[in-house]
Structure formats: structure tokens, C-alpha cells
Amino acid sequence: MFELEAPLIARREVASGMWVLAFRAPEVAAAARAGQFVNILLRPGPLLRRPFSVYRAEAELVEVLLKPVGAGTAELAALALGDSVSVLGPLGSGFQLDQAAGSIALVSGGLGVAPMPLAARAAAELGLKVHWVHGARTAAHLCSEWEGSQVHWATDDGSRGLRGSALAAIPEGMGQVLACGPNRMLASVAARFPLAQVAIETYMGCGTGVCLGCAVPRTSGVYDRACKEGPVYQASSIRWAELPQHLHYGLGP
């Protein structure tokens, strides 16, 4: 884990109101793995750090995906090139890819696409056939960037791809399923693919397991810290009904 002052190098809009910000943070970029996240702090700015899944990590740059929905994300989106933030990471546990799976579905809803480009590259390096499965409200809200062997779109209004949720667009016979998105979507993933790995979203303050603000209820009866033992879990191991349904911190919509 590293804590760096990281300047903003580039930004691009990849869907309606959805931005990728690229920060120069070489040590974090070299260490980041699919499914891990970084905690970003504005100085001056909101008191707490904001967690964001690592979107891509290459050439000394760490990219994160965000949509301005509150004061903190709005300030991040408004940064000028060259402005610096404090980046802490990489944090948390990542996805565990199975080289023997043959094929893998990367399933995301809305901002849940955030950890998938890094996962797609890691899966491709293992020789897996990558199915990119992404859903959103409309075609304008779909992430314009995708990676893999084949893409499967889904929109609530049918403006692109399948009409319905991303779950309905998952091909049959996938050897492995990874998912990220709203918790209620992940609960449906758990019902259909209990062995799927899911990157959950929950409130995170410190990102290092100290504040205990990111408790995740497990079916075993214990509570994990999403920032330490997670944010990636086996789908069937979470008590989904006890998790918040609407969060906006970058580990999901």
C-alpha cells in the first residue's frame, strides 16, 4: 500500500455524466490488481477519502471512474489538469481468476463497470475468453469503452442491446462470473450464480480497516470489513438484504 500525491494527467467522458480520471501514481499503478480500489482525498476538501475501483493501471497512471453525485465527486470531476490529490492504495482483495474456466463473464450495471477493464486484461492474459456484459438505463449511459472477446449490452429502455438488465444478457455456459453494480443487482447474481465473485459497494471511511464503517454481513454470521477482507466476495456469502441499496462511491453506482 502506498500513499502518493498524484497529479491529474487526463480525463475523458465515457458515458453521459461518467468520467475517467487518470492520475500519475506509479507505485500504485504497478501494484494494483483487478478488483482492488484506491482511496482518494482532496486537499482541501471533504473530510473523508472516497473509494474508487481501479479502472485501469498502466504506464504509471491509475484511472478511476466516477459520476458527480455529491460534493466530493463533484469536486473531483472539476479538478484541473495538474491538480493533485492524495491517492492511497491499492487496497482490498481483488478478483481471483480461474485459468481453467475457459470463459468468463464480466457483468456490470452502471458505474459497476469500474473494475472491469482491469479484470478483462487479467483474464485475457490467462487465455480466458472474455464476455463483456454491461447494462445501464439507456444507450447514452452505457460505458463506451469495453474490452474482451465479445460484448453484450443491455438497457432498461431497449435503446441498445437487450431490453432489460445485464443479468438477462449473460451468455449460457460461462466458466466464471465476476460482477459489480447496485447491491440489489448483485443479490440477483447471487441467486443465479452463487459461486460468482462480486465487488460490493458500501460506505468506506479510512480504507484500511480501522474505522469499521464498511461492515459486510456474511452468511456465516460474522461481519467483514469490505476494505480489508473485501470488496470482492463470493456472491452466496453475503446477507444481501442487510446492505444499503443506493450508494455512489465508485465501487458501484
C-alpha positions as CSV (number, residue, x, y, z in Angstrom):
1,M,0.0,0.0,0.0
2,F,1.3,3.5,-1.0
3,E,0.1,7.0,-0.2
4,L,1.1,9.4,-3.0
5,E,0.4,12.9,-4.1
6,A,-0.9,12.2,-7.6
7,P,-1.5,14.9,-10.2
8,L,-4.4,14.6,-12.6
9,I,-3.0,13.8,-16.1
10,A,-6.1,13.3,-18.2
11,R,-9.8,13.0,-18.2
12,R,-12.4,11.7,-20.6
13,E,-16.2,11.2,-20.6
14,V,-17.1,7.6,-21.3
15,A,-20.9,7.8,-20.9
16,S,-23.4,10.5,-20.1
17,G,-22.0,12.2,-17.0
18,M,-19.5,9.4,-16.4
19,W,-15.8,10.4,-16.3
20,V,-12.5,8.6,-16.2
21,L,-9.8,10.5,-14.4
22,A,-6.1,9.4,-14.8
23,F,-3.7,10.2,-12.0
24,R,0.1,9.7,-12.1
25,A,0.7,7.3,-9.3
26,P,3.4,4.9,-10.5
27,E,3.8,2.7,-7.4
28,V,0.1,2.2,-7.1
29,A,-0.3,1.5,-10.8
30,A,2.4,-1.2,-10.7
31,A,0.8,-2.9,-7.7
32,A,-2.9,-2.7,-8.5
33,R,-4.8,-5.8,-9.3
34,A,-8.3,-6.3,-10.7
35,G,-11.0,-5.7,-8.1
36,Q,-8.8,-3.6,-5.8
37,F,-9.5,0.1,-5.1
38,V,-7.9,3.3,-4.2
39,N,-9.0,5.9,-1.6
40,I,-8.7,9.5,-2.8
41,L,-8.5,12.6,-0.6
42,L,-8.9,16.2,-1.8
43,R,-6.9,18.8,0.0
44,P,-8.7,21.0,0.9
45,G,-12.0,19.1,0.5
46,P,-14.4,16.8,2.2
47,L,-13.1,15.2,5.4
48,L,-13.2,11.6,4.4
49,R,-11.5,9.8,1.5
50,R,-13.6,8.4,-1.3
51,P,-13.0,4.8,-2.5
52,F,-12.9,4.1,-6.2
53,S,-12.3,0.8,-8.0
54,V,-9.1,0.9,-10.2
55,Y,-10.4,1.2,-13.7
56,R,-7.1,0.8,-15.4
57,A,-3.5,0.8,-14.2
58,E,-0.7,1.2,-16.7
59,A,2.2,3.4,-17.7
60,E,2.5,4.9,-14.2
61,L,-1.2,6.0,-14.4
62,V,-4.1,4.9,-12.2
63,E,-7.5,5.5,-13.7
64,V,-10.8,5.8,-11.7
65,L,-14.3,6.1,-12.9
66,L,-16.8,8.4,-11.3
67,K,-20.1,10.3,-11.8
68,P,-20.6,13.5,-9.9
69,V,-23.4,12.8,-7.4
70,G,-22.3,14.8,-4.3
71,A,-19.9,17.4,-3.1
72,G,-16.8,15.1,-3.1
73,T,-17.3,13.6,-6.5
74,A,-18.3,16.9,-8.0
75,E,-15.0,18.5,-6.7
76,L,-13.0,15.6,-8.2
77,A,-14.7,15.9,-11.5
78,A,-13.9,19.6,-11.5
79,L,-10.2,19.2,-11.0
80,A,-8.0,20.9,-13.5
81,L,-5.2,19.0,-15.2
82,G,-2.1,19.2,-13.0
83,D,-4.1,19.4,-9.7
84,S,-3.1,16.8,-7.2
85,V,-5.0,14.5,-4.8
86,S,-3.8,12.1,-2.2
87,V,-4.1,8.5,-3.5
88,L,-3.9,5.7,-1.0
89,G,-3.7,2.2,-2.4
90,P,-4.0,-0.3,-3.8
91,L,-6.5,-1.5,-1.2
92,G,-8.6,-4.6,-0.5
93,S,-8.8,-8.0,-2.1
94,G,-9.2,-8.4,-5.8
95,F,-10.8,-11.0,-8.1
96,Q,-9.4,-14.5,-8.2
97,L,-9.4,-15.7,-11.8
98,D,-9.5,-19.4,-12.8
99,Q,-7.4,-20.1,-15.8
100,A,-9.2,-23.5,-16.2
101,A,-12.6,-21.7,-16.5
102,G,-12.2,-21.3,-20.3
103,S,-14.6,-18.4,-20.4
104,I,-15.6,-15.6,-18.1
105,A,-18.5,-13.1,-18.0
106,L,-17.7,-9.6,-16.6
107,V,-21.1,-8.4,-15.6
108,S,-21.7,-4.7,-14.6
109,G,-24.5,-2.3,-14.1
110,G,-24.0,1.4,-14.5
111,L,-20.9,2.6,-12.6
112,G,-20.3,-1.0,-11.6
113,V,-18.2,-1.2,-14.8
114,A,-15.4,0.4,-12.9
115,P,-13.3,-2.7,-12.0
116,M,-13.9,-4.5,-15.3
117,P,-11.3,-3.2,-17.7
118,L,-8.5,-4.3,-15.4
119,A,-10.3,-7.6,-14.9
120,A,-10.7,-8.1,-18.7
121,R,-7.0,-7.6,-19.3
122,A,-6.0,-10.0,-16.5
123,A,-8.4,-12.6,-17.8
124,A,-7.2,-12.2,-21.4
125,E,-3.6,-12.7,-20.2
126,L,-4.7,-16.1,-18.7
127,G,-6.1,-17.1,-22.1
128,L,-9.8,-16.8,-21.0
129,K,-12.5,-15.9,-23.5
130,V,-13.8,-12.6,-22.0
131,H,-17.5,-11.8,-22.4
132,W,-18.1,-8.1,-21.5
133,V,-21.7,-7.8,-20.2
134,H,-22.8,-4.2,-19.4
135,G,-26.1,-2.7,-18.6
136,A,-27.5,0.8,-18.0
137,R,-30.7,2.8,-18.1
138,T,-30.2,3.9,-21.7
139,A,-27.6,3.7,-24.5
140,A,-26.2,7.1,-23.5
141,H,-25.5,5.7,-20.0
142,L,-23.5,2.7,-21.3
143,C,-19.8,2.9,-20.9
144,S,-18.4,3.5,-24.4
145,E,-15.2,1.6,-23.6
146,W,-15.1,-2.2,-23.4
147,E,-12.5,-5.0,-23.5
148,G,-12.8,-8.7,-24.3
149,S,-13.7,-11.2,-26.9
150,Q,-17.4,-10.4,-27.2
151,V,-19.7,-7.6,-25.8
152,H,-23.3,-8.0,-24.6
153,W,-25.2,-4.8,-24.0
154,A,-28.5,-4.3,-22.0
155,T,-30.6,-1.2,-21.4
156,D,-33.7,-0.6,-19.4
157,D,-35.4,1.1,-22.4
158,G,-34.1,-1.2,-25.1
159,S,-32.2,1.6,-26.8
160,R,-29.1,-0.7,-27.2
161,G,-28.7,-4.4,-26.9
162,L,-31.1,-6.5,-24.9
163,R,-34.1,-4.7,-23.2
164,G,-33.7,-5.5,-19.5
165,S,-30.9,-5.9,-17.0
166,A,-27.4,-7.1,-17.5
167,L,-28.2,-10.4,-15.9
168,A,-30.5,-11.3,-18.8
169,A,-27.6,-10.7,-21.2
170,I,-25.2,-13.1,-19.6
171,P,-24.4,-16.0,-22.1
172,E,-25.0,-19.6,-21.1
173,G,-22.2,-21.8,-20.2
174,M,-19.8,-19.3,-18.6
175,G,-16.9,-20.9,-16.7
176,Q,-16.7,-18.0,-14.3
177,V,-18.7,-14.9,-13.5
178,L,-17.5,-11.6,-12.0
179,A,-20.0,-8.8,-11.2
180,C,-20.2,-5.3,-9.9
181,G,-23.1,-3.0,-9.7
182,P,-26.0,-2.0,-7.4
183,N,-26.3,-4.3,-4.4
184,R,-29.8,-5.4,-5.5
185,M,-28.4,-6.5,-8.8
186,L,-25.6,-8.4,-7.1
187,A,-28.2,-10.1,-4.9
188,S,-29.8,-11.4,-8.1
189,V,-26.4,-12.5,-9.4
190,A,-26.0,-14.5,-6.1
191,A,-29.3,-16.2,-6.7
192,R,-28.4,-17.3,-10.2
193,F,-24.6,-17.7,-9.9
194,P,-23.9,-18.5,-6.2
195,L,-20.2,-19.1,-7.0
196,A,-19.8,-15.7,-8.8
197,Q,-17.3,-13.2,-7.4
198,V,-18.8,-9.8,-6.7
199,A,-17.3,-6.5,-5.9
200,I,-19.7,-4.9,-3.5
201,E,-20.2,-1.2,-2.6
202,T,-20.6,0.0,0.9
203,Y,-19.5,3.1,2.9
204,M,-15.8,3.3,3.5
205,G,-14.0,5.9,5.5
206,C,-10.4,5.0,6.2
207,G,-10.0,2.2,3.7
208,T,-7.5,0.4,6.0
209,G,-9.8,-1.4,8.4
210,V,-9.6,1.0,11.3
211,C,-12.9,2.8,11.3
212,L,-15.1,-0.3,10.9
213,G,-17.5,1.7,8.8
214,C,-17.7,-0.8,6.0
215,A,-19.1,-3.8,7.7
216,V,-20.4,-6.5,5.4
217,P,-22.8,-9.1,6.8
218,R,-21.8,-12.6,5.9
219,T,-24.0,-15.7,5.8
220,S,-21.5,-17.3,8.3
221,G,-22.9,-14.8,10.9
222,V,-19.7,-12.6,11.1
223,Y,-19.2,-9.1,9.7
224,D,-16.2,-8.5,7.5
225,R,-14.6,-5.2,6.6
226,A,-15.1,-4.5,2.9
227,C,-11.9,-2.5,2.7
228,K,-9.8,-5.4,4.1
229,E,-11.4,-8.7,3.6
230,G,-13.4,-7.4,0.6
231,P,-14.5,-5.7,-1.5
232,V,-14.6,-8.9,-3.6
233,Y,-16.7,-11.8,-2.1
234,Q,-18.3,-15.0,-3.2
235,A,-21.8,-13.9,-4.1
236,S,-23.6,-16.5,-1.9
237,S,-21.6,-15.5,1.2
238,I,-23.4,-12.1,1.7
239,R,-26.6,-11.3,3.5
240,W,-27.8,-9.0,0.8
241,A,-30.9,-7.8,2.5
242,E,-28.9,-6.1,5.2
243,L,-26.7,-4.0,2.8
244,P,-27.7,-0.5,1.6
245,Q,-29.3,-0.4,-1.8
246,H,-28.2,3.0,-3.2
247,L,-24.6,4.2,-2.9
248,H,-22.5,6.4,-5.1
249,Y,-18.8,6.0,-4.2
250,G,-17.3,4.4,-7.3
251,L,-17.2,0.7,-6.3
252,G,-20.6,0.6,-7.9
253,P,-23.4,3.0,-9.0
